Amino acid sequence: MGDQVTLHETITDGITVTDERHASHNYSERARRNLWLQMSRMGAYNEHNEIPIMVRGEGTRVYDANGTEYFDGLSGLFTNALGHGRTDIGEAAAKQIGELAFFPLWTYAHPRAIELAERLASLTPGDLNRVFFTTGGGEANESAWKLARQYHKMRGDLDRYKVISRDVAYHGTTLGALTITSLEAYRKPFEPLVPGAVKVPAVNFYRAEQHGDDFEAFGLWQAHQIEEAILREGPETIAAVFLEPVQNAGGCFAPPQSYWKEVREICTRYGVLLVSDEVICAFGRIGTWFGGQKYDYVPDIITCAKGITAGYAPLGAMIVSDRIAEPFLHDDVAFFHGFTWAGHPSSCAVALKALEILENEKVIENVRANQEYFHQSLEALKDIPIVGDVRGAGYFWGIELVKDQVTKETWAGDDAERLLRGYVSPEVFRRGLICRSDDRGDPVVQLAPPLISTREDIDFIAGVLREVFTGASKLNI
Ligand code: PMP
């Protein structure tokens, strides 16, 4: 790839200016002067191509500065599980602010952090019961790798510092989390990264090199790739394995049931900590509170964020069991690691309210009731010649686009760019659907709508995709 960095993760690269008197134009120009967008090609925006400015949300819909309505098909950034405009969540934050604006969790505690830790402990699989708060997902992963390193050191396992993760996976952008992340374009500008990154293949059954006819056998084979990596590197050097229950980057790679059970056994056998990165998957996204309840495993560490507050405040968490916490519970030691804002009282109050709503309004039940309908609605798009694979779980689906359904020939480089950035992204957006086009692996379109979405919403998504994919299939790329 050389030193030239290209980023191929697109939600939108702008909207064409129709009228300079539109409110969006003024905002866009001011944003171009003073605001640095995250993960964005800022040069793509100019006086003719505006930054979309979202000003308001209501349920599953958001509205831009010109009043145009969009379906929030990616839940913000996998965050807005309960949709927009829940003033009861705002009231919980306001009440907390009136009571105690802020106090750190550095040698103090406050009631909302304690209550939220208790609540999380009651929802996690197995014995995970101790919560270390962060402000987001990358920080949770950074914390988990550091915790794993110190944990091993404290137990006399002095050489366990390496971390295993899967190809194409995204785990955050701070230097440690970026080392766990496997996306070349994101890593390259910042090298050298933290020593000790070991990579194994992503669980991509659609492009399986082995056991392409047997999902469960494929899962075992994939798990053994992790074992081989452990043995190759030396088990005494591996601190942790980081895996998402369903991998986001690359397009919703959902494993078979055999995978997680085998991975769990392998990690236990070699004394490696199993970290389940549930920054996207937790809190109902895949139809369960946590990945362990869907795939029947108990990790050593769960990292989570995003849906924990349904997008109403920033918060992340690393959750471990007393087994992992034990070396740290003596009087003369500490995990010297923390963030000022971690476990902010307002964020904890918001999270408690969001989790209460998830439970009381049976939101995860809604996901479970509709997940197969969602799946089948997307499967039905396979009559369009460029729809190759449909994969995922719950309310988290990826559609891989191919040149040829039989050979699975893919688009790469400029062709993928022309397909996704040149056509699919703008056309989907123009029809009022926000989703993600992504060719960090093979070209995929990803959907992660709010968990309150109905079958009507799913019909809207499928309808837009049908029009756009049909149009794309007629392009001569
Ligand atoms: N892990 C996963 C699986 C993610 O999807 C993300 C963010 N998309 C992160 C970690 C990083 O989270 P944050 O942006 O909150 O740091």
Residues whose N, C-alpha, C, O or C-beta is under 5 A from the ligand:
A	BS01	PMP	G136 G137 G138 E139 Y170 H171 G172 E244 N248 D277 V279 I280 A305
